[in-house]
Amino acid sequence: MPIVNIQVTREGTTPDRDSVTAEEKAALIKGVSELLLNVLKKPLESTFVIIEEVDTDNWGWGGLPVLEYRGKVAAKKATEE
């Protein structure tokens, strides 16, 4: 029985959204389940998919909280232009 964990940032896919939509989550579940069926012949009914949304406060990059890191990268790009 496969168990697949997917972690996504809680940001949405467009600037006006702050999370992944139910439709996007359903598509992820379907796609991952079908991939396991096609590649490993694992039946859909035995595949579990868990989606975790991670708040931007709960992850970092480059030694910094992610929003601070992104600000640093944006400031660097602005000075290079």
Buried (B, 14 or more C-beta within 10 A) or exposed (E): EBEBEBEBBBBBEEEEEEBBEEEBBEEBBEEBBEBBBEEEEBEEEEBEBEBEBEEBEEBEEEEEBBEEBBEEEEEEEEEEE
